[in-house]
Amino acid sequence: MEEALELLEAARRIHGIEVKLELPEETVLARTGARRTRQVLLLLLSHAADHAGEGSVRVVLDAPDDFGDEPPRFQVVASGARLSARELQAVFLSPMLVGPAHRRLARARELVESVGGTLGVERGECEGLTVTVELPAPGLACW
């Protein structure tokens, strides 16, 4: 996540927006390639930065539980972002049906699903837009 953030800052994609990373101390393992995960992060962070307005972007990474029942997940919360009900529905159909503003979000959903994960989007009045990505767990569930 830190690499993706540094790349976006170097490319000047983050326009003075405060990005907070909430990462666990230990490394989080998932059954995905680093390249694919980095692509998803870049898409989600650039989408959040473009639509946060004067708000901030917060990224929270949760490690899987010790038994493998809960997969690793992360959330990207853009406090100033808005997504209409129609745009939200289109994100889950195809990137070609979404307007240019939210095409990155639809493409990230396709990439996450291609590795066996899930992407969910929630709209909130105060929170803005919350994107939750669950990646495949690194091992099989216990017993």
C-alpha positions in Angstrom: 0.0 0.0 0.0 2.8 2.4 0.8 4.4 1.7 -2.6 1.1 2.5 -4.4 0.7 5.7 -2.4 4.3 6.8 -3.3 3.7 6.1 -6.9 0.6 8.2 -7.0 2.3 11.0 -5.2 5.2 10.9 -7.7 2.8 11.0 -10.6 1.0 13.9 -8.9 -2.3 12.0 -8.9 -2.9 13.0 -5.3 -3.8 16.7 -5.4 -3.0 17.9 -1.8 -5.4 15.3 -0.3 -4.6 13.8 3.0 -4.3 10.0 2.7 -4.2 8.1 6.0 -2.9 4.5 6.0 -4.0 2.3 8.9 -1.8 -0.8 8.5 -1.2 -3.6 10.9 2.4 -4.1 12.2 2.7 -7.6 10.7 2.7 -8.5 7.0 -0.8 -9.5 5.6 -0.8 -12.5 3.3 -3.3 -13.1 0.6 -3.6 -15.5 -2.3 -3.1 -12.9 -5.0 -0.2 -11.6 -6.9 1.5 -8.4 -5.8 1.1 -6.9 -9.2 -2.7 -7.4 -9.4 -3.1 -6.2 -5.8 -1.1 -3.1 -6.6 -3.2 -2.4 -9.7 -6.4 -2.6 -7.6 -4.9 -0.2 -5.0 -3.8 2.3 -7.7 -7.2 2.3 -9.2 -9.0 2.7 -5.9 -6.7 5.3 -4.5 -6.7 7.4 -7.7 -10.5 7.2 -7.8 -10.8 8.2 -4.2 -8.3 11.1 -4.7 -10.2 12.4 -7.7 -13.6 12.3 -5.9 -12.6 13.2 -2.3 -13.1 16.9 -3.0 -11.8 18.7 0.1 -12.2 15.6 2.2 -9.6 13.0 3.1 -8.9 9.4 2.0 -8.4 6.7 4.6 -7.2 3.2 3.8 -7.6 0.5 6.5 -6.1 -3.0 6.1 -7.4 -5.9 8.2 -5.4 -9.1 8.5 -7.1 -12.5 8.2 -8.0 -14.3 11.4 -5.7 -17.0 12.6 -8.0 -19.8 11.5 -8.5 -18.6 7.9 -12.3 -18.1 8.3 -12.0 -14.3 7.7 -10.1 -13.3 4.6 -7.8 -10.3 4.4 -9.7 -7.1 3.6 -9.1 -3.5 3.1 -11.3 -0.4 2.9 -10.8 2.8 1.0 -12.9 5.6 2.5 -13.2 8.8 0.6 -15.1 11.2 2.8 -16.1 13.7 0.1 -16.9 11.3 -2.7 -20.4 10.8 -4.0 -21.9 8.0 -6.2 -25.5 8.0 -7.4 -27.7 4.9 -7.2 -27.5 4.6 -10.9 -23.7 4.8 -11.0 -23.5 2.3 -8.2 -25.6 -0.2 -10.1 -23.5 0.4 -13.3 -20.2 -0.3 -11.4 -21.4 -3.9 -10.8 -22.3 -4.4 -14.5 -19.4 -3.4 -16.7 -16.7 -0.7 -16.9 -18.1 0.2 -20.3 -21.5 1.2 -18.8 -20.0 3.5 -16.2 -19.2 7.1 -16.9 -15.6 8.2 -17.0 -15.7 9.4 -13.5 -16.2 6.0 -11.9 -14.7 3.7 -14.6 -11.6 3.1 -12.3 -13.9 1.7 -9.7 -15.6 -0.7 -12.1 -12.2 -1.9 -13.4 -11.0 -2.5 -9.9 -14.1 -4.6 -9.2 -13.3 -6.7 -12.3 -9.7 -7.2 -11.2 -10.7 -8.2 -7.7 -13.2 -10.7 -9.0 -10.7 -12.2 -11.4 -8.6 -13.4 -8.5 -11.5 -14.7 -6.5 -12.1 -11.7 -4.2 -15.1 -9.4 -3.7 -15.5 -5.7 -3.9 -18.4 -3.8 -2.2 -19.3 -0.2 -2.4 -21.3 1.7 0.3 -22.7 5.2 0.0 -23.0 7.2 3.2 -24.4 10.6 3.9 -21.5 11.6 6.3 -18.8 9.1 5.3 -18.9 9.6 1.6 -17.9 6.5 -0.3 -16.5 3.3 1.3 -15.1 0.6 -1.0 -14.4 -2.7 0.8 -12.2 -5.4 -0.9 -12.0 -8.9 0.4 -9.1 -10.9 -1.0 -8.9 -14.7 -1.0 -7.6 -16.1 2.3 -4.0 -17.4 2.2 -5.0 -20.9 3.5 -7.9 -23.1 3.9 -10.4 -22.7 6.7 -9.6 -24.6 9.9 -11.6 -27.8 10.7 
